[in-house]
Amino acid sequence: MRNFLLTILSLVAFTAAAQDVVQWKQEVKDNGNGNYTLVVKAVIDEGWHIYDATHSITPTTIEFTPSEGVTLEGSLRALSTAKPVSDEFFGDYGEYEGEALYEQDVTLKGEGGTVTALVNYQACTEGSCTAPTDTELKFEIGNTTSAAPQAEIKEVKNVASSGSLWGMILEAIIWGLAALVTPCVFPMIPMTVSFFMKGSGSPAKGRINASFYGLFIVLLYTLPIAAIIIITRLIGGGAVTADIFQWLATHWLPNILFFIVFMVFAASFFGAFEITLPSWLVNKSDAQSEKGGIAGIFFMALTLVLVSFSCTGPIIGSVLIKSTAGEFWEPIITMLAFSITFALPFTIFAFFPSVLKKLPKSGGWLNSVKVVLGFVEVALGFKFLSVADQVYHWGILDREVYLAIWIVVFTLLGFYLLGKIRFAHDSEVTHIGVGRLTLAIAVFSFVVYLIPGMWGAPLSKLSGYLPPQSTIDFDLSKTQSVVVNSSSDNTSGVKYGDVLHLPHGLNGFFDLEEAEAYAAKVDKPVFIDFTGHGCVNCREMEARVWSDPAVLELLNEYVICALYTDDKMTLPQSEWVVAENGKTLKSLGKVNAHYALTRFGVNAQPYYVLQGKNEEILVEPRGYNLDVDEFVAFLRKGLEAYRK
């Protein structure tokens, strides 16, 4: 289990180093008479390897895209010999070590042309792998001066509302409080405070030492994640950091891994096993804590962090995984909020030791806290599976399936709180107190709230955690009177309309050119919605703002165009976009994200643009804001500007 978790952590840590362990080189051989050979060579660092084309999960692939006048001849040739490997899970495949050499023949008609090669690969070493990575190579053949036009990138705006960041901070604080009442941590509070008060010589010195102790706990939790993010940015710049977070938030592989991690964490809380760090590490830290002074206090804090890992590890993992969908600062700030909440009692009780007497005694209730957290982990884990399902259009976790799982999970939690279910380390529940009964009532009330969602109830308070309502099979709300876009009679068969949908029965477009053409035909402005399948704030806006009758009525006056920035659908070659760095963007999400960045300077969702004729921006665009009145005013100002 420890190796499994280390592998997952390594996957994240090594993402930024992918281009450092494998260098891709290119060469063009002129064979005469318009015949050329394109050579692609991978130089692989010692101890690392990449896979051949037969690997079942992450094969190395090279896709060539020729310009006009260039023709691919035959197929790609792999000239290097791969080391054969037979694996129980992945089957038979090959590994390239040291180098991998490929060739592709082409012919040229005319003076010159180009060929773009998109290389997809994953580099691994013993116990660690980089994230699946793509690298683009551009070959210039013959006499050509063709170069991709440089797109102007505007200054990137931060359109995420402070409300979303405060939401993450609040969630981190709640998790920090939960960590304090786990069996690994709660008994340590009075023991540690008593040590500082009695072993420091004076109350004043004891308070100072306890303050250092709390500070070191905060640093030990916050600095490692901050160091990883800062080093990543220094190595590859802000774009690399953003790409990593984008990959973590939307790619199927990390989302499936995160889902598995949450299930493993839940099983640990249920008592199936304990996730522990090596005993030698704990013992070594504990021995150093006996030195005294500031260094001794630091190692005491480190010992607490290590000893409590079996309880706090799943919680820390939950906080970090959820925050990686944000921008640069979110993981650092949320971990800071968690660690301050976690460390504060050790300092506060040192200043007010009399309060210690009011703390409840340790007992079986501490294990009950772990089990309750286990149920919560199960429920939250399905969010990651849902994101992968939506982004790749698998259709396996529709809204009613997701809700059914949550209803069952929280019903079981309610029965557990009533003492009807027991786990291995639980004490027998002969009676329940008022607190436990109150929690059971709250949980069962939540279950009752969820049930109407099986038949289309919006459940707007949970919109950020649930699959979109358009995925539900039997939606009674669709039979009710809903204000829909007046273009509904003329937008059947729109591009991507078979897999993408708008909320609340609204109809619209998912391709901007198509929306603009229709808007010109019906003489209406365009409402551009930069959104994403994995965008929690987008779902909140749709559920709590778009659902307002006044907003729906005003949206009726626009041609709606939703541009998904994380969709993995591969576009036809004619719709590919060459970015300013020469990289070819082939998926719908990447093309839309590139447009949002180069046209409006934004890389966060949601982002709403009201566009008039000739791509005129009618009013200042806006991002996440749950104020319905302000959104209504925004839409009205756009209409007024369009009609002038």
Buried (B, 14 or more C-beta within 10 A) or exposed (E): EEEEBEEBBBBBBBBBBBBBBBEBEBEBEEEEEBEBBBBBBBEBBEEBBBBBBBBEEBBBBBBBBBBEBBEBEEEBEBEBEBEEBEEEEBEEBBBBBEBBBBBBBBBBEBEBBBBBBBBBBBBBBEEBBBBBBBBBBBBBBBEBEEEBEEBEEEEBBEBBBEEBBEBBBEBBBBBBBBBBBBBBBBEBBBEBBBBBBEEBEEBEEBBBBBBBBBBBBBBBBBBEBBEBBBBBBEEBEEEBBBBBBBBBBBBBBBBBBBBBBBBBBBBBBBBEEEBBBEEEBBEBBBEBBEEEEEEBBBBBBBBBBBBBBBBBBBBBBBBBBBBBBBBBBBBBBBBBBBBBBBBBBBBBBBEEBEEBEEEEEEEEBBBBBBBBBBBBBBBBBBBBBBBBBBBBEEEEBBBBBBBBBBBEBBBBBBBBBBBEBEBEBBEEBEEBEEEBEEBBEEBBEBBEBBEBBBEBBBBBEBBBBBBBBBBBEEBEBEEEEEBBBBBEEEBEEBBBBEEBBBBBBBBBBBBBEBBBEBBEEEEBBBBBBBBBBBBBBBBBBBBBBBBBEBBBEBBBBBBBBBBBBBBBBEBEEEBBBBBBEBBBBBBBBBBBBBBBBBBBBBBBBBBBBBBBEEEEBBBEBBBBBBEBEEBBEBBBBBBEBBEE
